[in-house]
Amino acid sequence: MSSTLHPDGKLNPQDTVANASGNDSILDLIEQRQINRRGFLKTSLGATAGVTAAAVLGSNLVDGMTNVAEAKPFGKGVSYGEIGFTSVPPNVVPMTDAITVPDGYKAEVLVSWGDSLNKEPHWDPAGAMTKEIQEHCYGAHTDGMHYFPFPGFMGNRRGLLVTNSEYCDPGLVCNTTTYATDTITQDMVDAQLAAHGVNVVTIGQQFRGKNKGKWEI
C-alpha cells in the first residue's frame, strides 16, 4: 500500500488503496454499527476478557467501568466529547505546510529532524544528510512519544522524552527531487537507515529568565 502523498507513491501511483481485500474496512464496520466508546469497550471486553472480568469483578462493576468511558460535558454550552476550544479546519489538498492550533494556543518547536543531540554541529539542510551526521542528530518523522519524569518533585518539569522515528522521506534525506529515478548508493541507504530508530533526549521546563515556562533540551 502506498499513497499519492507518500514519497514512494510516485513509484506506484496506482497502489493507493489501504484495503485491497474487498472486505469492509474497520471504518465501514464502525459506521455501520454506530459504536460509541461505551459500546466499543463493552464489545471489546466481551470479545476478549469479558467473561473473566465479569467472573472476577462482577458484571455490575464491569458495566460501571464502561459507563465511565462515556464522554462528559465540560460546561455550559459545550457538547459531549468536546474539550472546550474551537476546532481547526481540516488540512486538505492543497495542504498547508504548517501547524494550525486553535485561538488562544501556540505551538513551539522543541526539537527537529537534524538537530544535533551532542556537541557536534546541527545538520545543514542545504546539503544531503549522511549516516555520520544523522547518528548524532534527532531522527525523522516522530511517531510514538512518551515522557518519563525524573524522580522527585521536579518530575513534571524535567525528564526523558523518548520518541520513535518511524520512517524518513528519501528525497529530503538525499537532497534530491528525482529520487524515483536516481541511482541508489550505499551511502544513501545508510543515511536513511540512520534516520530511523528511537530518540532519547533530556528535556526540562525553564523556571526563570526570558524563557520561563518554555521546554528545552
C-alpha positions in Angstrom: 0.0 0.0 0.0 1.2 3.5 -0.9 -0.2 6.9 -1.2 -0.1 9.8 -3.7 1.2 12.0 -0.8 3.9 9.4 0.3 7.4 9.7 -1.2 7.0 6.2 -2.6 3.6 7.0 -4.1 5.2 8.2 -7.3 6.7 4.8 -7.8 3.4 3.0 -7.6 0.7 5.7 -8.2 -2.0 3.1 -8.8 -1.4 1.4 -5.5 -3.2 3.8 -3.2 -5.8 1.6 -1.6 -5.4 0.7 2.1 -7.8 -2.2 2.0 -7.3 -4.2 -1.2 -9.1 -7.3 0.2 -12.6 -6.4 -1.0 -13.8 -6.8 2.6 -15.3 -3.9 4.6 -12.7 -1.6 6.3 -12.7 -1.1 10.0 -14.1 2.4 9.4 -17.0 1.0 7.4 -17.8 -1.5 10.2 -17.7 1.1 12.9 -20.0 3.4 10.9 -22.4 0.5 10.2 -22.6 -0.4 13.9 -22.5 3.2 15.1 -20.4 2.1 18.0 -19.8 4.7 20.7 -16.9 4.5 23.2 -19.0 2.7 25.8 -20.4 0.2 23.3 -16.9 -0.4 21.8 -15.5 -1.1 25.3 -18.4 -3.5 26.0 -17.9 -5.3 22.7 -14.1 -5.5 23.2 -14.5 -6.8 26.7 -17.0 -9.4 25.5 -14.7 -10.5 22.7 -11.5 -10.7 24.8 -11.7 -10.7 28.6 -15.4 -10.1 29.3 -16.1 -13.5 30.8 -13.0 -13.4 33.0 -13.7 -9.8 34.1 -17.3 -10.5 34.9 -16.3 -13.5 36.9 -13.6 -11.8 38.9 -15.1 -8.2 39.2 -18.8 -8.8 38.8 -21.0 -7.8 35.9 -22.2 -4.7 37.6 -18.7 -3.4 38.2 -17.7 -4.1 34.6 -20.8 -2.3 33.4 -19.8 0.6 35.6 -16.3 0.7 34.2 -17.7 1.0 30.7 -20.1 3.8 31.8 -17.1 5.8 33.0 -15.9 5.8 29.4 -18.9 7.8 28.3 -18.0 11.4 27.4 -19.0 14.0 29.9 -19.9 17.6 29.4 -17.3 20.2 30.2 -19.5 23.1 31.0 -22.5 25.1 29.8 -22.6 25.4 26.1 -20.1 22.7 25.5 -21.4 19.5 23.9 -20.4 15.9 24.8 -16.9 14.9 23.8 -15.6 18.5 23.4 -12.6 19.9 25.2 -13.7 23.5 25.1 -11.9 25.1 22.2 -12.8 25.9 18.7 -11.7 23.2 16.3 -9.4 24.0 13.4 -10.3 23.3 9.8 -9.0 20.1 8.2 -5.8 20.3 6.4 -6.8 19.2 2.9 -5.3 19.5 -0.6 -3.8 22.0 -1.3 -2.3 21.3 2.1 -0.8 23.9 4.4 2.8 23.1 5.4 2.4 24.4 8.9 0.9 23.6 12.3 -2.5 25.1 12.9 -3.7 25.5 16.5 -7.0 26.9 18.0 -7.3 30.5 19.0 -5.5 31.1 22.3 -3.0 28.3 21.8 0.5 28.4 20.4 2.9 25.8 19.0 6.7 25.9 19.6 9.4 23.7 18.2 11.1 21.6 20.9 13.4 19.6 18.6 13.5 19.0 14.8 14.9 16.4 12.5 18.6 17.1 12.1 19.1 18.9 15.4 22.3 17.7 17.0 21.9 15.9 20.3 25.5 16.4 21.3 28.2 19.0 20.8 28.5 18.2 17.1 27.0 20.8 14.7 23.4 20.6 13.5 22.7 19.2 10.1 22.7 21.8 7.3 19.6 21.2 5.2 21.3 22.8 2.2 23.2 19.5 1.8 22.3 15.9 1.9 22.0 14.0 5.2 24.7 11.4 5.8 24.9 8.5 8.1 27.6 10.2 10.2 25.6 13.3 10.7 22.3 11.6 11.3 23.7 9.3 14.0 24.3 12.3 16.3 21.1 14.2 15.3 17.4 13.8 16.0 15.7 11.3 13.7 13.0 11.8 11.1 9.2 11.7 11.3 8.3 11.3 15.0 5.6 8.7 15.6 5.4 7.2 19.1 6.2 9.6 22.0 6.5 9.2 25.8 7.7 11.4 28.6 9.5 9.7 31.5 9.7 12.1 34.5 12.8 12.2 36.7 12.2 11.1 40.3 11.3 13.7 42.8 9.3 16.9 42.9 10.8 18.2 39.6 9.5 15.2 37.6 6.8 17.3 36.0 9.5 19.8 34.8 12.4 17.6 33.9 12.7 14.1 32.4 13.4 12.0 29.4 11.5 12.4 26.1 11.6 9.1 24.2 10.3 9.2 20.6 10.2 6.8 17.7 11.4 7.9 14.3 9.0 5.9 12.2 10.3 6.5 8.6 12.0 9.1 6.5 11.4 10.9 3.3 14.1 9.6 0.9 14.1 12.7 -1.2 14.7 15.0 1.7 17.4 12.8 3.2 19.2 12.6 0.0 18.5 16.2 -1.1 17.0 15.2 -4.4 13.8 15.7 -6.3 14.4 12.8 -8.6 14.7 10.0 -6.1 12.4 7.7 -8.1 14.9 7.6 -10.9 18.2 8.2 -9.1 20.8 5.5 -8.8 20.6 4.4 -5.2 24.0 4.2 -3.5 25.0 2.6 -0.2 25.6 6.0 1.3 22.0 7.0 0.5 20.7 3.8 2.1 22.9 4.1 5.2 21.7 7.7 5.8 18.1 6.7 5.5 18.6 3.7 7.9 20.2 6.1 10.4 17.2 8.3 10.3 15.0 5.5 11.8 15.0 4.4 15.4 14.5 5.7 18.9 15.5 9.1 20.1 16.2 9.7 23.8 16.6 13.3 25.0 16.6 15.1 28.3 14.1 17.9 28.4 13.3 20.5 31.1 10.9 23.4 31.6 12.7 26.7 32.3 11.6 28.3 35.5 13.4 31.7 35.4 14.6 34.3 32.9 13.2 35.2 29.5 12.4 31.6 28.6 10.5 30.9 31.8 7.9 28.2 31.2 9.5 27.1 27.9 10.5 23.5 27.4 14.1 22.9 26.1 16.6 20.2 25.6 
